[in-house]
Amino acid sequence: MSVRRLVPFAAALALAVGAPAVMAADDRGVPADQVITAIETVASAHQGNIKDVEIDEKDNRLLVEVTVVDADGNETEVRVDPQTGQIVK
């Protein structure tokens, strides 16, 4: 599924789930609106298709990890801090 097709799907999913925007990331997961923002951040920074989206813990914080596959088949894992929306190196 291409990035352009995934973002509206993710937005619809967030509305269906009804994740409150004020909910903070914790052991229960990451609010859907923050996951969508993370996907949009990756989509604007990397060309390709989304292969996978995961929530990972690193250094005692939850990160959204998005795997992007480019036109040559190369995979790139991009981690985003869901609270700031910034790509984490």
Biopython code that builds the backbone (N, CA, C, O; Angstrom):
import numpy as np
from Bio.PDB.StructureBuilder import StructureBuilder

atoms = [
    (1, "MET", "N", (0.852, -1.173, 0.000)),
    (1, "MET", "CA", (0.000, 0.000, 0.000)),
    (1, "MET", "C", (0.895, 1.232, 0.000)),
    (1, "MET", "O", (1.822, 1.326, 0.805)),
    (2, "SER", "N", (0.629, 2.158, -0.879)),
    (2, "SER", "CA", (1.469, 3.345, -0.965)),
    (2, "SER", "C", (1.207, 4.267, 0.219)),
    (2, "SER", "O", (0.171, 4.186, 0.878)),
    (3, "VAL", "N", (2.169, 5.141, 0.470)),
    (3, "VAL", "CA", (2.059, 6.090, 1.574)),
    (3, "VAL", "C", (0.826, 6.956, 1.400)),
    (3, "VAL", "O", (0.101, 7.203, 2.364)),
    (4, "ARG", "N", (0.579, 7.419, 0.187)),
    (4, "ARG", "CA", (-0.573, 8.298, -0.053)),
    (4, "ARG", "C", (-1.892, 7.608, 0.222)),
    (4, "ARG", "O", (-2.864, 8.263, 0.601)),
    (5, "ARG", "N", (-1.945, 6.302, 0.039)),
    (5, "ARG", "CA", (-3.176, 5.566, 0.322)),
    (5, "ARG", "C", (-3.265, 5.200, 1.794)),
    (5, "ARG", "O", (-4.365, 5.039, 2.322)),
    (6, "LEU", "N", (-2.122, 5.065, 2.471)),
    (6, "LEU", "CA", (-2.112, 4.657, 3.868)),
    (6, "LEU", "C", (-2.542, 5.779, 4.802)),
    (6, "LEU", "O", (-3.244, 5.525, 5.781)),
    (7, "VAL", "N", (-2.138, 7.007, 4.522)),
    (7, "VAL", "CA", (-2.432, 8.110, 5.439)),
    (7, "VAL", "C", (-3.928, 8.324, 5.617)),
    (7, "VAL", "O", (-4.370, 8.434, 6.761)),
    (8, "PRO", "N", (-4.750, 8.391, 4.546)),
    (8, "PRO", "CA", (-6.198, 8.519, 4.776)),
    (8, "PRO", "C", (-6.770, 7.326, 5.522)),
    (8, "PRO", "O", (-7.666, 7.481, 6.351)),
    (9, "PHE", "N", (-6.254, 6.127, 5.230)),
    (9, "PHE", "CA", (-6.708, 4.943, 5.940)),
    (9, "PHE", "C", (-6.407, 5.058, 7.428)),
    (9, "PHE", "O", (-7.254, 4.754, 8.268)),
    (10, "ALA", "N", (-5.197, 5.500, 7.744)),
    (10, "ALA", "CA", (-4.812, 5.656, 9.146)),
    (10, "ALA", "C", (-5.662, 6.720, 9.825)),
    (10, "ALA", "O", (-6.030, 6.563, 10.989)),
    (11, "ALA", "N", (-5.978, 7.796, 9.120)),
    (11, "ALA", "CA", (-6.832, 8.844, 9.688)),
    (11, "ALA", "C", (-8.230, 8.305, 9.978)),
    (11, "ALA", "O", (-8.808, 8.597, 11.025)),
    (12, "ALA", "N", (-8.765, 7.526, 9.058)),
    (12, "ALA", "CA", (-10.080, 6.925, 9.272)),
    (12, "ALA", "C", (-10.050, 5.962, 10.447)),
    (12, "ALA", "O", (-11.000, 5.894, 11.226)),
    (13, "LEU", "N", (-8.963, 5.221, 10.573)),
    (13, "LEU", "CA", (-8.814, 4.293, 11.690)),
    (13, "LEU", "C", (-8.810, 5.039, 13.016)),
    (13, "LEU", "O", (-9.435, 4.604, 13.983)),
    (14, "ALA", "N", (-8.109, 6.156, 13.056)),
    (14, "ALA", "CA", (-8.059, 6.946, 14.290)),
    (14, "ALA", "C", (-9.436, 7.451, 14.676)),
    (14, "ALA", "O", (-9.796, 7.448, 15.854)),
    (15, "LEU", "N", (-10.209, 7.886, 13.688)),
    (15, "LEU", "CA", (-11.562, 8.357, 13.988)),
    (15, "LEU", "C", (-12.444, 7.217, 14.471)),
    (15, "LEU", "O", (-13.261, 7.394, 15.374)),
    (16, "ALA", "N", (-12.276, 6.049, 13.868)),
    (16, "ALA", "CA", (-13.071, 4.894, 14.272)),
    (16, "ALA", "C", (-12.723, 4.446, 15.678)),
    (16, "ALA", "O", (-13.600, 4.057, 16.449)),
    (17, "VAL", "N", (-11.444, 4.501, 16.009)),
    (17, "VAL", "CA", (-10.995, 4.087, 17.335)),
    (17, "VAL", "C", (-11.366, 5.131, 18.372)),
    (17, "VAL", "O", (-11.655, 4.804, 19.522)),
    (18, "GLY", "N", (-11.356, 6.392, 17.956)),
    (18, "GLY", "CA", (-11.707, 7.471, 18.862)),
    (18, "GLY", "C", (-10.633, 7.756, 19.892)),
    (18, "GLY", "O", (-10.946, 8.025, 21.052)),
    (19, "ALA", "N", (-9.380, 7.703, 19.493)),
    (19, "ALA", "CA", (-8.275, 7.946, 20.425)),
    (19, "ALA", "C", (-8.246, 9.413, 20.832)),
    (19, "ALA", "O", (-8.175, 10.292, 19.973)),
    (20, "PRO", "N", (-8.300, 9.684, 22.126)),
    (20, "PRO", "CA", (-8.250, 11.082, 22.556)),
    (20, "PRO", "C", (-6.878, 11.685, 22.329)),
    (20, "PRO", "O", (-5.859, 11.042, 22.583)),
    (21, "ALA", "N", (-6.851, 12.928, 21.848)),
    (21, "ALA", "CA", (-5.587, 13.588, 21.538)),
    (21, "ALA", "C", (-4.783, 13.898, 22.788)),
    (21, "ALA", "O", (-3.567, 14.073, 22.709)),
    (22, "VAL", "N", (-5.436, 13.969, 23.941)),
    (22, "VAL", "CA", (-4.726, 14.339, 25.162)),
    (22, "VAL", "C", (-4.064, 13.148, 25.834)),
    (22, "VAL", "O", (-3.285, 13.328, 26.770)),
    (23, "MET", "N", (-4.352, 11.947, 25.384)),
    (23, "MET", "CA", (-3.793, 10.750, 25.997)),
    (23, "MET", "C", (-2.297, 10.663, 25.704)),
    (23, "MET", "O", (-1.888, 10.803, 24.552)),
    (24, "ALA", "N", (-1.501, 10.439, 26.699)),
    (24, "ALA", "CA", (-0.051, 10.355, 26.527)),
    (24, "ALA", "C", (0.371, 8.934, 26.183)),
    (24, "ALA", "O", (-0.325, 7.970, 26.503)),
    (25, "ALA", "N", (1.523, 8.818, 25.526)),
    (25, "ALA", "CA", (2.075, 7.504, 25.224)),
    (25, "ALA", "C", (2.520, 6.845, 26.522)),
    (25, "ALA", "O", (3.177, 7.472, 27.353)),
    (26, "ASP", "N", (2.161, 5.588, 26.689)),
    (26, "ASP", "CA", (2.570, 4.839, 27.874)),
    (26, "ASP", "C", (2.524, 3.352, 27.564)),
    (26, "ASP", "O", (2.515, 2.966, 26.395)),
    (27, "ASP", "N", (2.494, 2.510, 28.592)),
    (27, "ASP", "CA", (2.514, 1.063, 28.395)),
    (27, "ASP", "C", (1.289, 0.542, 27.644)),
    (27, "ASP", "O", (1.306, -0.584, 27.147)),
    (28, "ARG", "N", (0.241, 1.332, 27.557)),
    (28, "ARG", "CA", (-0.957, 0.904, 26.839)),
    (28, "ARG", "C", (-0.837, 1.155, 25.351)),
    (28, "ARG", "O", (-1.688, 0.715, 24.578)),
    (29, "GLY", "N", (0.201, 1.853, 24.941)),
    (29, "GLY", "CA", (0.386, 2.123, 23.529)),
    (29, "GLY", "C", (0.517, 3.602, 23.249)),
    (29, "GLY", "O", (0.803, 4.399, 24.142)),
    (30, "VAL", "N", (0.305, 3.956, 21.998)),
    (30, "VAL", "CA", (0.431, 5.332, 21.534)),
    (30, "VAL", "C", (-0.912, 5.730, 20.926)),
    (30, "VAL", "O", (-1.496, 4.952, 20.172)),
    (31, "PRO", "N", (-1.412, 6.926, 21.237)),
    (31, "PRO", "CA", (-2.679, 7.364, 20.649)),
    (31, "PRO", "C", (-2.626, 7.345, 19.118)),
    (31, "PRO", "O", (-1.598, 7.663, 18.519)),
    (32, "ALA", "N", (-3.729, 6.975, 18.505)),
    (32, "ALA", "CA", (-3.794, 6.826, 17.050)),
    (32, "ALA", "C", (-3.418, 8.101, 16.322)),
    (32, "ALA", "O", (-2.763, 8.040, 15.282)),
    (33, "ASP", "N", (-3.818, 9.266, 16.844)),
    (33, "ASP", "CA", (-3.489, 10.511, 16.146)),
    (33, "ASP", "C", (-1.979, 10.748, 16.115)),
    (33, "ASP", "O", (-1.467, 11.334, 15.162)),
    (34, "GLN", "N", (-1.267, 10.302, 17.140)),
    (34, "GLN", "CA", (0.185, 10.446, 17.161)),
    (34, "GLN", "C", (0.847, 9.459, 16.191)),
    (34, "GLN", "O", (1.873, 9.773, 15.588)),
    (35, "VAL", "N", (0.263, 8.281, 16.045)),
    (35, "VAL", "CA", (0.784, 7.306, 15.079)),
    (35, "VAL", "C", (0.598, 7.859, 13.665)),
    (35, "VAL", "O", (1.496, 7.746, 12.831)),
    (36, "ILE", "N", (-0.555, 8.450, 13.396)),
    (36, "ILE", "CA", (-0.814, 9.032, 12.072)),
    (36, "ILE", "C", (0.172, 10.154, 11.782)),
    (36, "ILE", "O", (0.706, 10.244, 10.677)),
    (37, "THR", "N", (0.416, 11.009, 12.769)),
    (37, "THR", "CA", (1.383, 12.090, 12.597)),
    (37, "THR", "C", (2.766, 11.527, 12.293)),
    (37, "THR", "O", (3.481, 12.057, 11.442)),
    (38, "ALA", "N", (3.145, 10.455, 12.986)),
    (38, "ALA", "CA", (4.451, 9.823, 12.741)),
    (38, "ALA", "C", (4.532, 9.284, 11.315)),
    (38, "ALA", "O", (5.555, 9.447, 10.650)),
    (39, "ILE", "N", (3.469, 8.647, 10.845)),
    (39, "ILE", "CA", (3.441, 8.116, 9.479)),
    (39, "ILE", "C", (3.546, 9.262, 8.474)),
    (39, "ILE", "O", (4.275, 9.154, 7.489)),
    (40, "GLU", "N", (2.830, 10.347, 8.712)),
    (40, "GLU", "CA", (2.892, 11.504, 7.816)),
    (40, "GLU", "C", (4.294, 12.108, 7.793)),
    (40, "GLU", "O", (4.775, 12.528, 6.740)),
    (41, "THR", "N", (4.945, 12.151, 8.950)),
    (41, "THR", "CA", (6.317, 12.665, 9.026)),
    (41, "THR", "C", (7.253, 11.830, 8.169)),
    (41, "THR", "O", (8.059, 12.367, 7.410)),
    (42, "VAL", "N", (7.142, 10.510, 8.295)),
    (42, "VAL", "CA", (7.991, 9.608, 7.508)),
    (42, "VAL", "C", (7.655, 9.728, 6.025)),
    (42, "VAL", "O", (8.557, 9.741, 5.187)),
    (43, "ALA", "N", (6.367, 9.817, 5.691)),
    (43, "ALA", "CA", (5.962, 9.916, 4.284)),
    (43, "ALA", "C", (6.506, 11.169, 3.619)),
    (43, "ALA", "O", (6.822, 11.152, 2.430)),
    (44, "SER", "N", (6.619, 12.251, 4.372)),
    (44, "SER", "CA", (7.149, 13.482, 3.783)),
    (44, "SER", "C", (8.672, 13.456, 3.669)),
    (44, "SER", "O", (9.244, 14.218, 2.889)),
    (45, "ALA", "N", (9.328, 12.597, 4.429)),
    (45, "ALA", "CA", (10.790, 12.541, 4.426)),
    (45, "ALA", "C", (11.358, 11.414, 3.567)),
    (45, "ALA", "O", (12.525, 11.466, 3.179)),
    (46, "HIS", "N", (10.547, 10.393, 3.263)),
    (46, "HIS", "CA", (11.043, 9.218, 2.531)),
    (46, "HIS", "C", (10.034, 8.800, 1.466)),
    (46, "HIS", "O", (8.846, 8.644, 1.749)),
    (47, "GLN", "N", (10.517, 8.622, 0.245)),
    (47, "GLN", "CA", (9.686, 8.134, -0.848)),
    (47, "GLN", "C", (9.602, 6.617, -0.779)),
    (47, "GLN", "O", (10.594, 5.956, -0.472)),
    (48, "GLY", "N", (8.443, 6.064, -1.057)),
    (48, "GLY", "CA", (8.293, 4.613, -1.099)),
    (48, "GLY", "C", (6.980, 4.169, -0.499)),
    (48, "GLY", "O", (6.080, 4.971, -0.251)),
    (49, "ASN", "N", (6.895, 2.887, -0.275)),
    (49, "ASN", "CA", (5.710, 2.263, 0.289)),
    (49, "ASN", "C", (5.948, 1.889, 1.751)),
    (49, "ASN", "O", (7.053, 1.508, 2.137)),
    (50, "ILE", "N", (4.906, 2.003, 2.543)),
    (50, "ILE", "CA", (4.982, 1.591, 3.939)),
    (50, "ILE", "C", (4.832, 0.076, 3.990)),
    (50, "ILE", "O", (3.855, -0.481, 3.489)),
    (51, "LYS", "N", (5.806, -0.576, 4.599)),
    (51, "LYS", "CA", (5.755, -2.030, 4.742)),
    (51, "LYS", "C", (5.221, -2.419, 6.112)),
    (51, "LYS", "O", (4.488, -3.398, 6.254)),
    (52, "ASP", "N", (5.606, -1.626, 7.130)),
    (52, "ASP", "CA", (5.275, -2.022, 8.496)),
    (52, "ASP", "C", (5.282, -0.796, 9.394)),
    (52, "ASP", "O", (6.059, 0.137, 9.189)),
    (53, "VAL", "N", (4.408, -0.809, 10.391)),
    (53, "VAL", "CA", (4.403, 0.221, 11.429)),
    (53, "VAL", "C", (4.350, -0.504, 12.768)),
    (53, "VAL", "O", (3.470, -1.333, 12.999)),
    (54, "GLU", "N", (5.291, -0.190, 13.641)),
    (54, "GLU", "CA", (5.355, -0.825, 14.953)),
    (54, "GLU", "C", (5.557, 0.226, 16.029)),
    (54, "GLU", "O", (6.030, 1.331, 15.760)),
    (55, "ILE", "N", (5.196, -0.132, 17.240)),
    (55, "ILE", "CA", (5.506, 0.690, 18.402)),
    (55, "ILE", "C", (6.613, -0.035, 19.149)),
    (55, "ILE", "O", (6.435, -1.171, 19.588)),
    (56, "ASP", "N", (7.759, 0.625, 19.291)),
    (56, "ASP", "CA", (8.915, 0.039, 19.953)),
    (56, "ASP", "C", (9.313, 0.889, 21.142)),
    (56, "ASP", "O", (9.077, 2.097, 21.168)),
    (57, "GLU", "N", (9.918, 0.248, 22.122)),
    (57, "GLU", "CA", (10.439, 0.978, 23.273)),
    (57, "GLU", "C", (11.957, 1.064, 23.154)),
    (57, "GLU", "O", (12.632, 0.061, 22.925)),
    (58, "LYS", "N", (12.484, 2.281, 23.314)),
    (58, "LYS", "CA", (13.926, 2.494, 23.284)),
    (58, "LYS", "C", (14.244, 3.570, 24.316)),
    (58, "LYS", "O", (13.627, 4.635, 24.332)),
    (59, "ASP", "N", (15.206, 3.278, 25.168)),
    (59, "ASP", "CA", (15.607, 4.220, 26.220)),
    (59, "ASP", "C", (14.409, 4.664, 27.066)),
    (59, "ASP", "O", (14.259, 5.844, 27.383)),
    (60, "ASN", "N", (13.568, 3.700, 27.419)),
    (60, "ASN", "CA", (12.397, 3.934, 28.279)),
    (60, "ASN", "C", (11.363, 4.882, 27.685)),
    (60, "ASN", "O", (10.635, 5.540, 28.428)),
    (61, "ARG", "N", (11.286, 4.961, 26.367)),
    (61, "ARG", "CA", (10.216, 5.734, 25.739)),
    (61, "ARG", "C", (9.697, 4.973, 24.527)),
    (61, "ARG", "O", (10.425, 4.212, 23.890)),
    (62, "LEU", "N", (8.440, 5.191, 24.228)),
    (62, "LEU", "CA", (7.824, 4.534, 23.087)),
    (62, "LEU", "C", (8.090, 5.345, 21.830)),
    (62, "LEU", "O", (7.991, 6.572, 21.837)),
    (63, "LEU", "N", (8.430, 4.643, 20.746)),
    (63, "LEU", "CA", (8.671, 5.265, 19.445)),
    (63, "LEU", "C", (7.836, 4.547, 18.404)),
    (63, "LEU", "O", (7.574, 3.350, 18.523)),
    (64, "VAL", "N", (7.418, 5.280, 17.383)),
    (64, "VAL", "CA", (6.730, 4.677, 16.247)),
    (64, "VAL", "C", (7.796, 4.368, 15.208)),
    (64, "VAL", "O", (8.496, 5.268, 14.744)),
    (65, "GLU", "N", (7.920, 3.092, 14.840)),
    (65, "GLU", "CA", (8.914, 2.667, 13.852)),
    (65, "GLU", "C", (8.181, 2.335, 12.555)),
    (65, "GLU", "O", (7.323, 1.453, 12.521)),
    (66, "VAL", "N", (8.525, 3.039, 11.511)),
    (66, "VAL", "CA", (7.890, 2.863, 10.209)),
    (66, "VAL", "C", (8.929, 2.307, 9.244)),
    (66, "VAL", "O", (10.005, 2.884, 9.090)),
    (67, "THR", "N", (8.618, 1.204, 8.601)),
    (67, "THR", "CA", (9.513, 0.618, 7.599)),
    (67, "THR", "C", (9.015, 1.033, 6.222)),
    (67, "THR", "O", (7.864, 0.787, 5.862)),
    (68, "VAL", "N", (9.907, 1.671, 5.455)),
    (68, "VAL", "CA", (9.592, 2.146, 4.116)),
    (68, "VAL", "C", (10.414, 1.349, 3.114)),
    (68, "VAL", "O", (11.605, 1.116, 3.320)),
    (69, "VAL", "N", (9.767, 0.929, 2.019)),
    (69, "VAL", "CA", (10.462, 0.226, 0.939)),
    (69, "VAL", "C", (10.483, 1.155, -0.271)),
    (69, "VAL", "O", (9.435, 1.589, -0.750)),
    (70, "ASP", "N", (11.709, 1.460, -0.769)),
    (70, "ASP", "CA", (11.811, 2.367, -1.922)),
    (70, "ASP", "C", (11.622, 1.599, -3.231)),
    (70, "ASP", "O", (11.422, 0.384, -3.222)),
    (71, "ALA", "N", (11.687, 2.308, -4.347)),
    (71, "ALA", "CA", (11.438, 1.725, -5.664)),
    (71, "ALA", "C", (12.436, 0.624, -6.024)),
    (71, "ALA", "O", (12.133, -0.238, -6.850)),
    (72, "ASP", "N", (13.627, 0.646, -5.410)),
    (72, "ASP", "CA", (14.638, -0.377, -5.673)),
    (72, "ASP", "C", (14.523, -1.572, -4.731)),
    (72, "ASP", "O", (15.305, -2.518, -4.826)),
    (73, "GLY", "N", (13.545, -1.529, -3.819)),
    (73, "GLY", "CA", (13.349, -2.629, -2.886)),
    (73, "GLY", "C", (14.146, -2.500, -1.601)),
    (73, "GLY", "O", (14.149, -3.417, -0.779)),
    (74, "ASN", "N", (14.819, -1.375, -1.419)),
    (74, "ASN", "CA", (15.591, -1.158, -0.192)),
    (74, "ASN", "C", (14.660, -0.738, 0.942)),
    (74, "ASN", "O", (13.787, 0.112, 0.765)),
    (75, "GLU", "N", (14.861, -1.345, 2.099)),
    (75, "GLU", "CA", (14.050, -1.029, 3.271)),
    (75, "GLU", "C", (14.777, -0.054, 4.185)),
    (75, "GLU", "O", (15.983, -0.167, 4.408)),
    (76, "THR", "N", (14.024, 0.901, 4.705)),
    (76, "THR", "CA", (14.557, 1.858, 5.667)),
    (76, "THR", "C", (13.618, 1.895, 6.858)),
    (76, "THR", "O", (12.411, 2.082, 6.705)),
    (77, "GLU", "N", (14.181, 1.715, 8.049)),
    (77, "GLU", "CA", (13.387, 1.835, 9.272)),
    (77, "GLU", "C", (13.577, 3.237, 9.823)),
    (77, "GLU", "O", (14.703, 3.681, 10.046)),
    (78, "VAL", "N", (12.474, 3.924, 10.040)),
    (78, "VAL", "CA", (12.523, 5.291, 10.536)),
    (78, "VAL", "C", (11.754, 5.324, 11.846)),
    (78, "VAL", "O", (10.606, 4.885, 11.917)),
    (79, "ARG", "N", (12.401, 5.849, 12.886)),
    (79, "ARG", "CA", (11.755, 5.959, 14.199)),
    (79, "ARG", "C", (11.329, 7.401, 14.435)),
    (79, "ARG", "O", (12.069, 8.341, 14.145)),
    (80, "VAL", "N", (10.116, 7.557, 14.970)),
    (80, "VAL", "CA", (9.566, 8.878, 15.239)),
    (80, "VAL", "C", (9.110, 8.929, 16.699)),
    (80, "VAL", "O", (8.459, 8.003, 17.182)),
    (81, "ASP", "N", (9.449, 9.998, 17.387)),
    (81, "ASP", "CA", (8.945, 10.232, 18.737)),
    (81, "ASP", "C", (7.499, 10.699, 18.575)),
    (81, "ASP", "O", (7.266, 11.775, 18.025)),
    (82, "PRO", "N", (6.524, 9.918, 19.040)),
    (82, "PRO", "CA", (5.133, 10.261, 18.811)),
    (82, "PRO", "C", (4.666, 11.516, 19.540)),
    (82, "PRO", "O", (3.695, 12.149, 19.127)),
    (83, "GLN", "N", (5.346, 11.875, 20.612)),
    (83, "GLN", "CA", (4.934, 13.067, 21.362)),
    (83, "GLN", "C", (5.418, 14.350, 20.703)),
    (83, "GLN", "O", (4.760, 15.385, 20.807)),
    (84, "THR", "N", (6.566, 14.294, 20.022)),
    (84, "THR", "CA", (7.097, 15.488, 19.363)),
    (84, "THR", "C", (6.875, 15.471, 17.856)),
    (84, "THR", "O", (6.894, 16.522, 17.214)),
    (85, "GLY", "N", (6.663, 14.286, 17.288)),
    (85, "GLY", "CA", (6.508, 14.151, 15.851)),
    (85, "GLY", "C", (7.828, 14.256, 15.103)),
    (85, "GLY", "O", (7.838, 14.384, 13.878)),
    (86, "GLN", "N", (8.943, 14.203, 15.826)),
    (86, "GLN", "CA", (10.264, 14.343, 15.220)),
    (86, "GLN", "C", (10.909, 12.979, 14.959)),
    (86, "GLN", "O", (10.741, 12.040, 15.738)),
    (87, "ILE", "N", (11.651, 12.887, 13.848)),
    (87, "ILE", "CA", (12.400, 11.667, 13.533)),
    (87, "ILE", "C", (13.546, 11.556, 14.533)),
    (87, "ILE", "O", (14.239, 12.533, 14.816)),
    (88, "VAL", "N", (13.732, 10.340, 15.064)),
    (88, "VAL", "CA", (14.761, 10.063, 16.057)),
    (88, "VAL", "C", (15.879, 9.306, 15.376)),
    (88, "VAL", "O", (15.629, 8.310, 14.697)),
    (89, "LYS", "N", (17.086, 9.753, 15.542)),
    (89, "LYS", "CA", (18.255, 9.074, 14.943)),
    (89, "LYS", "C", (18.669, 7.893, 15.777)),
    (89, "LYS", "O", (19.628, 7.201, 15.436)),
]
sb = StructureBuilder()
sb.init_structure("model")
sb.init_model(0)
sb.init_chain("A")
sb.init_seg("    ")
for serial, (resi, resn, name, xyz) in enumerate(atoms, 1):
    if name == "N":
        sb.init_residue(resn, " ", resi, " ")
    sb.init_atom(name, np.array(xyz, "f"), 0.0, 1.0, " ", f" {name:<3s}", serial, name[0])
structure = sb.get_structure()
